[in-house]
Amino acid sequence: MSEPLDLEGRDVPIDKLLPLNERNINLKNNRGFRKIVATIKAIGLIEPLCVYEEEGRYVILDGFLRYKACQELGVASVPCLVSRTKEAYTYNRMVNRLSQFQASRMLHQSLGTLDEKTIAKVFGIKYLRYRLATTILKSLHDDVAKAVDENRLSRRCATEMTYVKRERQVEILAAMDRHKDYSISFARALIVKTPARQRNHDKKRMRPWTGPTEKKNVLVSKLEEIQKRYDFYANLYRQYSADLLKLCIYVRTLVTNERVRTYLEDKHPQIRACFEHIVFEVGKASAA
């Protein structure tokens, strides 16, 4: 566990703040910067800057865009976390970015106390509805939504999964985990092979299994190719495991034979030690 940071909260006059590195950013066209400006206008600065005091100035370790936004808005003093060490990487390493679905849930909770127009203004956007992902969340199994939150699965893949029922979504996710393939094409191939009883017939737009036959066949062929590749490596692994077990039995027979063991101890002690190590490791793995 990392040591707690030695920080002190302090309001710092903006003219005493100094960027660690002056970045060449087109702030006029930077969407992230415009959102920060809109947020500060609506509800103030939420996240303080991280700074380091040096010769009467405060060097900005994290929060350059927030600093520029406060400058543009004419803010006199800025809330800061003052550090005793000048380790700029520490702060960015501690940031946990929200996934799209986590942000969507947060927006839903905010709607309980704020109106949609105000929240949209804070985000610097015209419309909020496309950010809420209400329909997608309602159609997804919790395990699939969690996979998106953990960045295992893209939102586009999750959207494709809404074509099938929740229990089928779990099966598809398990197949993707098993093959370590989280591509949209693989997800679509699995969706196309979904039996009719597991399809989501509430979808309003064209379902993938009603698309062109040629495209459908390509997706199915991709799935079959991946399945064959998986079966090949699975069989190869089983063969290697069987061969290793046979080898272990042979080596164990050697090291437990008194005459062979005596000879190896006398002439080849390193080989004897290696044989005993093999027997010990394979036995430990079998017990586990």
C-alpha positions as CSV (number, residue, x, y, z in Angstrom):
1,M,0.0,0.0,0.0
2,S,1.4,3.4,-0.9
3,E,2.2,6.1,1.7
4,P,-0.4,8.8,2.2
5,L,0.5,12.1,0.5
6,D,1.5,15.0,2.6
7,L,-0.9,17.7,1.4
8,E,-2.4,20.9,2.7
9,G,-5.6,22.6,1.4
10,R,-5.1,26.3,0.7
11,D,-6.7,29.0,-1.4
12,V,-4.0,30.4,-3.6
13,P,-4.1,33.8,-5.5
14,I,-4.3,33.0,-9.2
15,D,-1.4,35.3,-10.0
16,K,0.9,33.2,-7.8
17,L,0.2,30.0,-9.8
18,L,2.8,28.9,-12.3
19,P,2.3,26.0,-14.8
20,L,5.0,23.3,-14.6
21,N,5.0,23.2,-18.4
22,E,3.2,25.7,-20.6
23,R,1.3,23.5,-23.1
24,N,0.6,24.5,-26.6
25,I,-3.2,23.8,-26.6
26,N,-5.8,25.5,-28.8
27,L,-8.1,26.3,-25.9
28,K,-10.7,27.8,-28.1
29,N,-11.4,24.5,-29.9
30,N,-10.6,22.2,-27.0
31,R,-13.9,20.5,-26.0
32,G,-12.5,19.3,-22.6
33,F,-11.5,22.9,-21.7
34,R,-14.9,24.3,-22.8
35,K,-16.6,21.8,-20.5
36,I,-14.4,22.8,-17.6
37,V,-15.3,26.4,-18.2
38,A,-19.0,25.6,-18.3
39,T,-18.7,23.5,-15.1
40,I,-16.9,26.3,-13.2
41,K,-19.5,28.8,-14.4
42,A,-22.4,26.7,-13.2
43,I,-21.3,25.2,-9.9
44,G,-17.7,26.4,-9.3
45,L,-14.4,24.5,-9.2
46,I,-15.1,21.0,-8.0
47,E,-11.6,19.5,-8.1
48,P,-8.7,21.6,-6.6
49,L,-5.4,22.0,-8.3
50,C,-2.4,20.1,-7.1
51,V,0.6,22.5,-6.6
52,Y,4.1,22.7,-5.1
53,E,5.3,25.8,-3.3
54,E,8.6,27.1,-4.6
55,E,10.2,30.5,-4.0
56,G,6.9,32.2,-3.2
57,R,5.2,30.8,-6.3
58,Y,3.0,27.7,-6.6
59,V,4.0,25.3,-9.4
60,I,1.0,23.5,-10.9
61,L,1.6,19.7,-10.9
62,D,-2.0,18.8,-11.9
63,G,-4.8,21.0,-13.2
64,F,-3.4,23.1,-16.1
65,L,-6.8,23.3,-17.9
66,R,-8.6,24.2,-14.7
67,Y,-6.1,26.9,-14.1
68,K,-6.6,28.3,-17.6
69,A,-10.4,28.1,-17.2
70,C,-10.2,30.1,-13.9
71,Q,-8.0,32.6,-15.7
72,E,-10.5,33.0,-18.4
73,L,-13.4,33.5,-15.9
74,G,-11.4,36.0,-13.9
75,V,-11.3,33.9,-10.7
76,A,-9.2,35.7,-8.1
77,S,-8.1,32.7,-5.9
78,V,-8.1,29.0,-6.6
79,P,-8.5,26.1,-4.1
80,C,-5.3,24.0,-4.2
81,L,-3.8,21.0,-2.6
82,V,-0.2,22.0,-1.7
83,S,2.3,19.2,-1.7
84,R,5.7,19.1,0.0
85,T,7.1,17.0,-2.8
86,K,7.4,17.8,-6.5
87,E,6.2,14.5,-8.0
88,A,3.8,15.4,-10.8
89,Y,3.2,11.8,-11.9
90,T,1.7,10.9,-8.5
91,Y,-1.6,12.8,-9.0
92,N,-2.4,11.6,-12.5
93,R,-1.6,8.0,-11.3
94,M,-4.3,8.4,-8.6
95,V,-7.0,9.5,-11.0
96,N,-9.7,6.9,-11.7
97,R,-11.6,7.7,-14.9
98,L,-15.3,7.0,-15.1
99,S,-16.6,4.6,-17.7
100,Q,-19.4,5.7,-19.9
101,F,-22.0,3.7,-17.9
102,Q,-20.6,4.9,-14.6
103,A,-21.0,8.4,-15.8
104,S,-24.5,7.6,-17.0
105,R,-25.5,6.3,-13.6
106,M,-24.1,9.4,-12.0
107,L,-26.1,11.6,-14.3
108,H,-29.3,9.7,-13.5
109,Q,-28.7,10.3,-9.8
110,S,-28.0,14.0,-10.5
111,L,-31.4,14.3,-12.2
112,G,-33.0,13.7,-8.8
113,T,-31.8,17.2,-7.6
114,L,-31.0,19.1,-10.8
115,D,-32.9,19.6,-14.0
116,E,-31.6,18.3,-17.3
117,K,-30.9,21.7,-18.7
118,T,-28.6,22.7,-15.8
119,I,-26.6,19.4,-16.0
120,A,-26.2,19.7,-19.8
121,K,-24.9,23.3,-19.3
122,V,-22.4,21.9,-16.7
123,F,-21.1,19.4,-19.3
124,G,-21.0,22.1,-21.9
125,I,-23.3,20.2,-24.3
126,K,-26.7,21.0,-25.8
127,Y,-28.5,17.7,-25.1
128,L,-28.1,15.3,-22.3
129,R,-30.3,12.4,-23.4
130,Y,-27.6,10.6,-25.5
131,R,-25.3,10.6,-22.5
132,L,-27.8,8.9,-20.2
133,A,-27.7,5.5,-22.2
134,T,-31.1,4.7,-20.5
135,T,-32.3,2.2,-23.1
136,I,-28.9,0.4,-23.3
137,L,-28.6,0.0,-19.5
138,K,-32.2,-1.3,-19.2
139,S,-31.4,-4.0,-21.8
140,L,-28.1,-5.2,-20.4
141,H,-27.3,-7.9,-17.9
142,D,-25.5,-6.6,-14.8
143,D,-22.4,-8.7,-15.7
144,V,-22.1,-7.1,-19.1
145,A,-22.5,-3.5,-17.7
146,K,-19.8,-4.4,-15.1
147,A,-17.5,-5.6,-18.0
148,V,-18.0,-2.1,-19.6
149,D,-17.2,-0.4,-16.3
150,E,-14.0,-2.4,-16.0
151,N,-13.1,-1.5,-19.6
152,R,-13.1,-5.1,-20.7
153,L,-15.9,-4.5,-23.1
154,S,-16.5,-1.4,-25.3
155,R,-19.8,0.4,-25.3
156,R,-20.3,-0.5,-28.9
157,C,-20.0,-4.2,-28.1
158,A,-22.5,-3.8,-25.2
159,T,-24.9,-2.0,-27.7
160,E,-24.7,-5.0,-30.0
161,M,-25.5,-7.3,-27.1
162,T,-28.9,-5.6,-26.6
163,Y,-30.0,-7.6,-29.7
164,V,-30.2,-10.7,-27.5
165,K,-31.7,-11.6,-24.1
166,R,-29.8,-11.1,-20.9
167,E,-29.0,-14.8,-20.3
168,R,-27.5,-15.0,-23.8
169,Q,-25.5,-11.9,-23.1
170,V,-23.8,-13.7,-20.2
171,E,-23.0,-16.6,-22.5
172,I,-21.5,-14.3,-25.1
173,L,-19.4,-12.5,-22.5
174,A,-18.2,-15.9,-21.2
175,A,-17.1,-16.9,-24.7
176,M,-15.3,-13.6,-25.2
177,D,-13.5,-14.0,-21.9
178,R,-12.6,-17.6,-22.8
179,H,-11.2,-16.6,-26.2
180,K,-9.7,-13.3,-25.0
181,D,-11.5,-11.7,-28.0
182,Y,-13.6,-8.6,-27.2
183,S,-13.9,-7.3,-30.8
184,I,-17.2,-6.2,-32.2
185,S,-16.9,-8.6,-35.1
186,F,-16.6,-11.6,-32.7
187,A,-19.6,-10.3,-30.7
188,R,-21.7,-9.9,-33.8
189,A,-20.7,-13.4,-34.9
190,L,-21.9,-14.8,-31.6
191,I,-25.1,-12.7,-31.9
192,V,-25.8,-14.0,-35.4
193,K,-25.6,-17.6,-34.1
194,T,-28.0,-16.9,-31.3
195,P,-31.1,-19.1,-31.4
196,A,-34.5,-17.4,-32.0
197,R,-35.7,-18.1,-28.5
198,Q,-32.7,-16.1,-27.0
199,R,-33.1,-13.0,-29.3
200,N,-34.4,-9.7,-28.1
201,H,-37.5,-9.2,-30.2
202,D,-38.2,-5.8,-28.6
203,K,-35.5,-4.1,-30.7
204,K,-37.0,-1.5,-33.0
205,R,-34.4,-1.4,-35.7
206,M,-33.2,-4.1,-38.0
207,R,-31.7,-7.1,-36.2
208,P,-28.3,-8.4,-37.2
209,W,-29.7,-11.9,-38.1
210,T,-32.0,-10.3,-40.7
211,G,-29.2,-8.7,-42.5
212,P,-27.6,-9.7,-45.9
213,T,-26.9,-13.4,-46.1
214,E,-23.3,-12.9,-47.3
215,K,-22.4,-10.7,-44.3
216,K,-24.1,-13.1,-41.9
217,N,-22.1,-16.0,-43.4
218,V,-18.8,-14.0,-43.0
219,L,-19.6,-13.5,-39.3
220,V,-20.5,-17.2,-38.8
221,S,-17.3,-18.2,-40.6
222,K,-15.2,-16.0,-38.3
223,L,-16.8,-17.6,-35.2
224,E,-16.2,-21.1,-36.5
225,E,-12.6,-20.2,-37.3
226,I,-12.0,-18.9,-33.8
227,Q,-13.7,-22.0,-32.3
228,K,-11.4,-24.3,-34.4
229,R,-8.3,-22.3,-33.3
230,Y,-9.4,-22.6,-29.6
231,D,-10.1,-26.3,-29.9
232,F,-6.6,-26.8,-31.6
233,Y,-4.8,-25.1,-28.7
234,A,-6.9,-26.8,-26.1
235,N,-6.1,-30.2,-27.5
236,L,-2.4,-29.3,-27.8
237,Y,-2.4,-28.2,-24.1
238,R,-4.0,-31.5,-23.1
239,Q,-1.4,-33.4,-25.1
240,Y,1.4,-31.5,-23.5
241,S,0.0,-32.1,-20.1
242,A,-0.3,-35.8,-20.7
243,D,3.3,-35.9,-22.0
244,L,4.5,-34.0,-19.0
245,L,2.8,-36.4,-16.6
246,K,4.4,-39.4,-18.4
247,L,7.8,-37.7,-18.2
248,C,7.3,-37.0,-14.5
249,I,6.4,-40.7,-13.8
250,Y,9.6,-41.7,-15.7
251,V,11.8,-39.3,-13.8
252,R,10.2,-40.3,-10.5
253,T,11.1,-43.9,-11.3
254,L,14.7,-42.9,-11.9
255,V,15.2,-40.9,-8.7
256,T,13.6,-43.6,-6.6
257,N,15.8,-46.4,-7.9
258,E,18.6,-46.8,-5.4
259,R,21.3,-47.7,-7.9
260,V,20.5,-44.9,-10.3
261,R,20.1,-42.4,-7.5
262,T,23.6,-43.4,-6.1
263,Y,25.2,-43.1,-9.5
264,L,23.6,-39.7,-10.1
265,E,24.7,-38.4,-6.7
266,D,28.2,-39.5,-7.4
267,K,28.7,-38.6,-11.1
268,H,26.0,-36.0,-11.9
269,P,24.6,-34.3,-8.7
270,Q,23.2,-31.4,-10.8
271,I,21.1,-33.7,-12.9
272,R,19.8,-35.5,-9.8
273,A,18.8,-32.2,-8.3
274,C,17.1,-31.2,-11.5
275,F,15.2,-34.4,-11.7
276,E,14.0,-34.1,-8.0
277,H,12.9,-30.5,-8.7
278,I,10.8,-31.7,-11.7
279,V,9.1,-34.3,-9.6
280,F,8.5,-31.8,-6.7
281,E,7.1,-29.1,-9.0
282,V,4.8,-31.4,-11.0
283,G,3.6,-33.0,-7.7
284,K,2.8,-29.6,-6.2
285,A,0.9,-28.6,-9.4
286,S,-1.1,-31.8,-9.3
287,A,-2.0,-31.3,-5.7
288,A,-3.2,-27.7,-6.4
